[in-house]
Amino acid sequence: MAAITGWAHTPFGKHAEETVETLITKVTREAIADAGLEPQEIDEIILGHFNAGFSKQDFTASLVLQASDALRFKPATRVENACATGSAAVHQGARAVDSGSARHVLVVGVEQMTTTPGPQIGENLLKASYLPEDGDTPAGFAGVFGKIAGLYFQKYGDQSEALAHIASKAHKNGMNNPYAQMRKELSVDFCLNESEKNPFVAGPLKRSDCSLVSDGAAALVLSDDQTALAAQKAVAFRARAHKQDFLPLSKRDILQFEGCKAAWHEALSAAGLEITDLSLVETHDCFTIAELIEYEAMGLTPEGQGAVAALEGWTQMGGKLPVNPSGGLKAKGHPIGATGVSMHVLAAMQLTGTANGIQVPNAELAGIFNMGGAAVANYVSILQRLR
């Protein structure tokens, strides 16, 4: 299977001085160089870019060619799958390598969101929901997950304390991630209690339960296994899975995250692993309630008991399964098209022992879950170090 042989990552945050083009070209040059390659050695380019109105410049796949004239005439394709756009790009690139049609594939993920006015940001994000049902949801996409949180609380009881632990964990981890947008520790008490700085946003979700509006880019190079064996470093895909579910919430039990569960089951089965065999997981915490339900969907806890993992510290650094040592979308930031690529880059860093302040000791296997919409697009990758 394909292996990751080089990568690059910008800090996430507000980058008013950058453009989509400059973010793309920066990580493109750095990732190719990190893989020990020259631009002309790249066989194919996959760009993950959600946009939905965030950038006036659309049709962005060819912007990658701006990084080097040697990339001219390389096949370049833009892919999009809502907030899972980055992983969609990674998986498509890996398929190209696995098929034998490419020896080296460059995958880039990018988004610039902060230059868009606040109300329009909400409108753009809500496009990842089913508009006939959710188009008038107050508070936009946060309102969709606020509704999910409210339903979960009705069924399983008030889980505000568990959500506060999840949020506080993310910020504690993000403190040590140089790429993180918000490197500020937030206490469980702050996250638990409503305040002027932490008001309710939608349903039971407060500001501390919501991921950030971000700019940023990440890139990686995928190489075939024979080439990877001779590379300076290589992180292989032990398994990949993608499950797409219905867009309308009315057609499924939204508290189940069934697509997430199916993707994890397929990937773990293919890898011959249990969830607790993993050294760490980077999961899609667009909202804290999402991470809580994902604990259940990945099989870490039974249905309705995700709070146990949060309250008993299972997912903390040093716990039985560290989740989001990067700080996750919650603290690291969530530039939509870049998020899935970022997850793969940071997991690869963990497995090569180069994650510095966020390093999980002796990491051998990493799981990634990236989600588009409300558990609509569901991507799981399981990575292990090849060399």
PEQUIJO-V668453 format. One record per residue. N is the residue number from 1. RES is the residue in three letters. SS is DSSP state (alpha for helix, beta for strand, coil for the rest). Layout:
# PEQUIJO-V668453
N;RES;SS
N;RES;SS
This chain:
# PEQUIJO-V668453
1;MET;coil
2;ALA;coil
3;ALA;beta
4;ILE;beta
5;THR;beta
6;GLY;beta
7;TRP;beta
8;ALA;beta
9;HIS;beta
10;THR;coil
11;PRO;coil
12;PHE;coil
13;GLY;beta
14;LYS;coil
15;HIS;coil
16;ALA;coil
17;GLU;coil
18;GLU;coil
19;THR;coil
20;VAL;alpha
21;GLU;alpha
22;THR;alpha
23;LEU;alpha
24;ILE;alpha
25;THR;alpha
26;LYS;alpha
27;VAL;alpha
28;THR;alpha
29;ARG;alpha
30;GLU;alpha
31;ALA;alpha
32;ILE;alpha
33;ALA;alpha
34;ASP;alpha
35;ALA;coil
36;GLY;coil
37;LEU;coil
38;GLU;coil
39;PRO;alpha
40;GLN;alpha
41;GLU;alpha
42;ILE;coil
43;ASP;coil
44;GLU;beta
45;ILE;beta
46;ILE;beta
47;LEU;beta
48;GLY;beta
49;HIS;coil
50;PHE;coil
51;ASN;coil
52;ALA;coil
53;GLY;coil
54;PHE;coil
55;SER;coil
56;LYS;coil
57;GLN;coil
58;ASP;coil
59;PHE;coil
60;THR;coil
61;ALA;alpha
62;SER;alpha
63;LEU;alpha
64;VAL;alpha
65;LEU;alpha
66;GLN;alpha
67;ALA;alpha
68;SER;coil
69;ASP;alpha
70;ALA;alpha
71;LEU;alpha
72;ARG;coil
73;PHE;coil
74;LYS;coil
75;PRO;beta
76;ALA;beta
77;THR;beta
78;ARG;beta
79;VAL;beta
80;GLU;coil
81;ASN;coil
82;ALA;alpha
83;CYS;alpha
84;ALA;alpha
85;THR;alpha
86;GLY;alpha
87;SER;alpha
88;ALA;alpha
89;ALA;alpha
90;VAL;alpha
91;HIS;alpha
92;GLN;alpha
93;GLY;alpha
94;ALA;alpha
95;ARG;alpha
96;ALA;alpha
97;VAL;alpha
98;ASP;alpha
99;SER;alpha
100;GLY;coil
101;SER;coil
102;ALA;coil
103;ARG;coil
104;HIS;beta
105;VAL;beta
106;LEU;beta
107;VAL;beta
108;VAL;beta
109;GLY;beta
110;VAL;beta
111;GLU;beta
112;GLN;beta
113;MET;coil
114;THR;coil
115;THR;coil
116;THR;coil
117;PRO;coil
118;GLY;alpha
119;PRO;alpha
120;GLN;alpha
121;ILE;alpha
122;GLY;alpha
123;GLU;alpha
124;ASN;alpha
125;LEU;alpha
126;LEU;alpha
127;LYS;coil
128;ALA;coil
129;SER;coil
130;TYR;coil
131;LEU;alpha
132;PRO;alpha
133;GLU;alpha
134;ASP;alpha
135;GLY;coil
136;ASP;coil
137;THR;coil
138;PRO;coil
139;ALA;coil
140;GLY;alpha
141;PHE;alpha
142;ALA;alpha
143;GLY;alpha
144;VAL;alpha
145;PHE;alpha
146;GLY;alpha
147;LYS;alpha
148;ILE;alpha
149;ALA;alpha
150;GLY;alpha
151;LEU;alpha
152;TYR;alpha
153;PHE;alpha
154;GLN;alpha
155;LYS;alpha
156;TYR;alpha
157;GLY;coil
158;ASP;coil
159;GLN;coil
160;SER;alpha
161;GLU;alpha
162;ALA;alpha
163;LEU;alpha
164;ALA;alpha
165;HIS;alpha
166;ILE;alpha
167;ALA;alpha
168;SER;alpha
169;LYS;alpha
170;ALA;alpha
171;HIS;alpha
172;LYS;alpha
173;ASN;alpha
174;GLY;alpha
175;MET;coil
176;ASN;coil
177;ASN;coil
178;PRO;coil
179;TYR;coil
180;ALA;coil
181;GLN;coil
182;MET;coil
183;ARG;coil
184;LYS;coil
185;GLU;coil
186;LEU;coil
187;SER;coil
188;VAL;alpha
189;ASP;alpha
190;PHE;alpha
191;CYS;alpha
192;LEU;alpha
193;ASN;coil
194;GLU;coil
195;SER;coil
196;GLU;coil
197;LYS;coil
198;ASN;coil
199;PRO;coil
200;PHE;beta
201;VAL;beta
202;ALA;beta
203;GLY;coil
204;PRO;coil
205;LEU;beta
206;LYS;beta
207;ARG;alpha
208;SER;alpha
209;ASP;alpha
210;CYS;beta
211;SER;coil
212;LEU;coil
213;VAL;coil
214;SER;coil
215;ASP;beta
216;GLY;beta
217;ALA;beta
218;ALA;beta
219;ALA;beta
220;LEU;beta
221;VAL;beta
222;LEU;beta
223;SER;beta
224;ASP;coil
225;ASP;alpha
226;GLN;alpha
227;THR;alpha
228;ALA;alpha
229;LEU;coil
230;ALA;coil
231;ALA;coil
232;GLN;coil
233;LYS;coil
234;ALA;coil
235;VAL;beta
236;ALA;beta
237;PHE;beta
238;ARG;beta
239;ALA;beta
240;ARG;beta
241;ALA;beta
242;HIS;beta
243;LYS;beta
244;GLN;beta
245;ASP;coil
246;PHE;coil
247;LEU;coil
248;PRO;coil
249;LEU;alpha
250;SER;alpha
251;LYS;alpha
252;ARG;coil
253;ASP;coil
254;ILE;coil
255;LEU;coil
256;GLN;coil
257;PHE;coil
258;GLU;alpha
259;GLY;alpha
260;CYS;alpha
261;LYS;alpha
262;ALA;alpha
263;ALA;alpha
264;TRP;alpha
265;HIS;alpha
266;GLU;alpha
267;ALA;alpha
268;LEU;alpha
269;SER;alpha
270;ALA;alpha
271;ALA;alpha
272;GLY;coil
273;LEU;coil
274;GLU;coil
275;ILE;alpha
276;THR;alpha
277;ASP;alpha
278;LEU;coil
279;SER;coil
280;LEU;beta
281;VAL;beta
282;GLU;beta
283;THR;coil
284;HIS;coil
285;ASP;coil
286;CYS;coil
287;PHE;beta
288;THR;alpha
289;ILE;alpha
290;ALA;alpha
291;GLU;alpha
292;LEU;alpha
293;ILE;alpha
294;GLU;alpha
295;TYR;alpha
296;GLU;alpha
297;ALA;alpha
298;MET;coil
299;GLY;coil
300;LEU;coil
301;THR;coil
302;PRO;coil
303;GLU;coil
304;GLY;coil
305;GLN;coil
306;GLY;alpha
307;ALA;alpha
308;VAL;alpha
309;ALA;alpha
310;ALA;alpha
311;LEU;alpha
312;GLU;coil
313;GLY;coil
314;TRP;coil
315;THR;coil
316;GLN;coil
317;MET;coil
318;GLY;coil
319;GLY;coil
320;LYS;coil
321;LEU;coil
322;PRO;beta
323;VAL;beta
324;ASN;coil
325;PRO;coil
326;SER;coil
327;GLY;coil
328;GLY;alpha
329;LEU;alpha
330;LYS;alpha
331;ALA;alpha
332;LYS;alpha
333;GLY;coil
334;HIS;coil
335;PRO;coil
336;ILE;alpha
337;GLY;alpha
338;ALA;alpha
339;THR;alpha
340;GLY;alpha
341;VAL;alpha
342;SER;alpha
343;MET;alpha
344;HIS;alpha
345;VAL;alpha
346;LEU;alpha
347;ALA;alpha
348;ALA;alpha
349;MET;alpha
350;GLN;alpha
351;LEU;alpha
352;THR;coil
353;GLY;coil
354;THR;coil
355;ALA;coil
356;ASN;alpha
357;GLY;alpha
358;ILE;alpha
359;GLN;coil
360;VAL;coil
361;PRO;coil
362;ASN;coil
363;ALA;coil
364;GLU;coil
365;LEU;beta
366;ALA;beta
367;GLY;beta
368;ILE;beta
369;PHE;beta
370;ASN;beta
371;MET;beta
372;GLY;beta
373;GLY;coil
374;ALA;coil
375;ALA;coil
376;VAL;coil
377;ALA;beta
378;ASN;beta
379;TYR;beta
380;VAL;beta
381;SER;beta
382;ILE;beta
383;LEU;beta
384;GLN;beta
385;ARG;beta
386;LEU;coil
387;ARG;coil
